[in-house]
Amino acid sequence: MTILGTLLKNKRAGEAHLAWNLPALAGPEVLGLNSSDFEHEGVIPKAHAGKRAGGENRSPALAWSGTPEGTAQLLLVVQDIDSPTRIPFVHCVALLEPDLVALSTGALNAGSLVQGVRVLRSGMGRGYLGPEPIKGHGPHRYVFQLFALPTAITSAEGDAPLDTAKPRAVLVTAIGPALARGRLDGLYTR
């Protein structure tokens, strides 16, 4: 795998297609998003990495502040901007009730039943997928993005059910601009 990572070293999705850059999700950057498990631009602990990377595939604890009045729903999206793909790989999409201010470790995992949290499909399967970058590809940046939406997302593109829709089909139905948004970047390499 190290050879593949070396061959793909310069192939990276980049920030252009992040949920952060979708016009409907633009808005003031006033949500304070943080984690007790890692600092902004810090290394994501191995426990939160995927199983193939030796981790436990548990979503990190997250907390936020500054949710504005009038927020109908919070949208959380986690993407890898360094994946060797055309667009950033989606590691998690979740819809959250606007009165929530934190998520405990593992709250975004598939099968987790946390009140006020609706975990949707990610790039592969359902729920949080921990970092599993290709060996030798170098550091990957995982972008945790939280959006305060003025209108709740109730169905995906083409009225597809949210639980089975691909992440992009969910994101394009957001009606914006966002009332507020926050971002937390974490790094992982192997």
Secondary structure, 3 states (H helix, E strand, C coil): CHHHHHHCCCCCCCCCCCHHHCHHHCCCCCCEEECCCCCCCEECCHHHCCHHHCCCCCCCCEEEECCCCCCCEEEEEEEECCCCCCCCEEEEEEEECCCCCEECCCCCCCCCCCCCEEECECCCCECCCCCCCCCCCCCEEEEEEEEEECCCCCCCHHHCCCCCCCHHHHHCCCCCCCCEEEEEEEEECC
